[in-house]
Amino acid sequence: MNIVSILLVGFLSFANIDLISIRSAFQKADESQAHTDELYKSLKDYSKNDPVMLAYKGAAYGLRAKYELNRQVKKELFTRGAKTIESAVASAPNNLEIRLIRLIIQENAPKVVKYSSNLTEDKKLILANFSKQSADVKAVIRAYAKRSKTLTTDDLKNL
């Protein structure tokens, strides 16, 4: 009975990936490979259809590609990540958190992958709808704006 309980608890904790912990892990992922790997491992098997979580999953693939040494695997990870993010955008085109995730990945993508065509579009949408967002989403946007080249703190001050 103890083994069943342990397996059930492990399954339930895996199944209940919460958005708050994923946001936190995403913000830390830029700090180190260990944090990136933690985010990647927590989302790589995510199979539900929540567009925000799928955007974070795509971002995790894209971030993980940064540390991959094999060029082919690096390309596959980044491509899978970009496709997952684009799918999330298509599912919820007005969701600012998803747009921010895409902006972050595009802003930091190597120029060689040519994944930066939506920066202006995403910035405009974020700025136009910032005031309508929840406090959590506003906090995520503000935190990134402090280091962004595209979305700046001056942009947010003008709102």
TORKOLLUM-14514 format. One line per 8 residues: number of its first residue (from 1); their letters; for each residue x, y, z negated of C-alpha. Coordinates in Angstrom, 3 decimals, always signed. Example, Ala and Ser with C-alpha at 12.3 -4.5 7.8 and 13.67 -1.06 7.14 Angstrom:
<atoms>
1	AS	+12.300,-4.500,-7.800  +13.670,-1.060,-7.140
</atoms>
This chain:
<atoms>
1	MNIVSILL	+0.000,+0.000,+0.000  +2.851,+2.404,-0.705  +4.232,+2.061,+2.821  +0.833,+2.847,+4.308  +0.532,+5.915,+2.086  +3.965,+7.137,+3.072  +3.237,+6.632,+6.774  -0.122,+8.393,+6.451
9	VGFLSFAN	+1.389,+11.378,+4.655  +4.166,+11.575,+7.263  +1.643,+11.396,+10.103  -0.614,+14.026,+8.555  +2.259,+16.417,+7.929  +3.373,+15.983,+11.555  -0.149,+16.404,+12.880  -0.727,+19.615,+10.947
17	IDLISIRS	+1.850,+21.855,+12.536  +0.739,+25.280,+11.429  +1.144,+28.499,+13.326  +2.695,+30.388,+10.407  +5.594,+27.936,+10.075  +6.072,+27.825,+13.858  +6.244,+31.635,+14.024  +8.831,+31.623,+11.275
25	AFQKADES	+10.864,+28.868,+12.931  +10.701,+30.717,+16.267  +12.017,+33.914,+14.693  +14.897,+31.973,+13.109  +15.686,+29.993,+16.273  +17.762,+32.858,+17.641  +20.113,+32.613,+14.646  +21.619,+29.180,+15.266
33	QAHTDELY	+21.462,+25.911,+17.127  +20.267,+24.188,+13.956  +17.228,+26.481,+13.757  +16.581,+26.025,+17.479  +16.760,+22.253,+17.097  +14.334,+22.409,+14.169  +11.796,+24.336,+16.265  +12.316,+22.048,+19.247
41	KSLKDYSK	+11.863,+18.868,+17.183  +8.724,+20.188,+15.540  +7.072,+20.994,+18.897  +8.456,+18.634,+21.537  +5.743,+16.043,+20.924  +2.939,+18.557,+20.406  +0.112,+17.422,+22.677  -2.913,+19.479,+21.729
49	NDPVMLAY	-4.241,+22.279,+23.925  -3.865,+25.385,+21.775  -2.403,+27.973,+24.191  -0.393,+29.801,+21.501  +1.213,+26.594,+20.263  +1.911,+25.571,+23.862  +3.643,+28.905,+24.441  +5.819,+28.272,+21.392
57	KGAAYGLR	+6.502,+24.756,+22.687  +7.611,+26.206,+26.020  +9.806,+28.694,+24.218  +11.340,+25.878,+22.168  +12.290,+24.074,+25.387  +13.754,+27.248,+26.826  +15.736,+27.994,+23.690  +16.962,+24.405,+23.438
65	AKYELNRQ	+18.305,+24.641,+26.989  +20.735,+27.306,+25.787  +22.652,+24.683,+23.783  +22.538,+21.842,+26.290  +25.894,+21.048,+27.864  +24.646,+18.947,+30.773  +23.641,+21.378,+33.545  +20.897,+19.167,+34.927
73	VKKELFTR	+19.309,+18.652,+31.498  +19.702,+22.373,+30.779  +17.848,+23.214,+33.994  +15.116,+20.639,+33.323  +14.558,+21.915,+29.774  +14.342,+25.531,+30.877  +12.060,+24.735,+33.807  +9.752,+22.668,+31.598
81	GAKTIESA	+9.679,+25.486,+29.072  +8.866,+28.152,+31.655  +6.084,+26.007,+33.153  +4.611,+25.413,+29.706  +4.666,+29.123,+28.921  +3.069,+29.963,+32.269  +0.368,+27.372,+31.610  -0.322,+28.995,+28.231
89	VASAPNNL	-0.555,+32.431,+29.879  -2.985,+31.053,+32.460  -5.120,+29.537,+29.679  -5.258,+32.737,+27.635  -4.101,+35.659,+29.802  -5.062,+38.346,+27.279  -3.407,+36.758,+24.249  -0.653,+39.147,+23.153
97	EIRLIRLI	+1.268,+36.583,+21.141  +1.626,+34.420,+24.251  +2.621,+37.471,+26.288  +5.207,+38.381,+23.651  +6.650,+34.864,+23.755  +6.976,+35.074,+27.532  +8.508,+38.551,+27.285  +11.084,+37.290,+24.767
105	IQENAPKV	+12.045,+34.271,+26.861  +12.189,+36.292,+30.095  +14.171,+39.097,+28.485  +16.764,+36.629,+27.213  +16.837,+34.217,+30.157  +20.054,+34.036,+32.154  +19.761,+36.074,+35.353  +20.596,+32.995,+37.421
113	VKYSSNLT	+17.231,+31.358,+36.555  +15.330,+34.363,+37.926  +12.649,+34.233,+35.236  +12.013,+37.888,+34.494  +9.264,+39.030,+36.825  +6.600,+39.644,+34.164  +8.442,+41.917,+31.735  +6.675,+45.134,+32.756
121	EDKKLILA	+3.253,+43.464,+32.960  +3.621,+41.876,+29.511  +4.931,+45.097,+27.964  +1.976,+47.090,+29.320  -0.533,+44.567,+28.008  +1.122,+44.434,+24.587  +1.229,+48.211,+24.244  -2.337,+48.683,+25.495
129	NFSKQSAD	-3.784,+46.157,+23.060  -1.426,+46.334,+20.078  -3.887,+48.176,+17.817  -6.520,+45.440,+18.275  -4.267,+42.639,+16.988  -4.244,+40.885,+13.631  -1.699,+41.987,+11.066  +0.288,+38.760,+11.661
137	VKAVIRAY	+0.592,+39.337,+15.402  +1.464,+43.004,+14.887  +4.224,+41.964,+12.486  +5.679,+39.514,+15.018  +5.618,+42.176,+17.739  +7.205,+44.819,+15.478  +9.929,+42.402,+14.376  +10.927,+41.656,+17.945
145	AKRSKTLT	+10.651,+45.283,+19.098  +13.546,+46.129,+16.768  +15.941,+44.215,+19.001  +14.156,+44.183,+22.348  +15.402,+45.997,+25.428  +11.957,+45.969,+27.037  +9.620,+46.562,+24.105  +11.088,+49.145,+21.754
153	TDDLKNL	+10.185,+50.512,+18.348  +9.667,+53.882,+20.046  +6.995,+52.260,+22.212  +5.213,+51.025,+19.083  +5.513,+54.405,+17.350  +3.613,+55.988,+20.228  +0.556,+53.855,+19.531
</atoms>
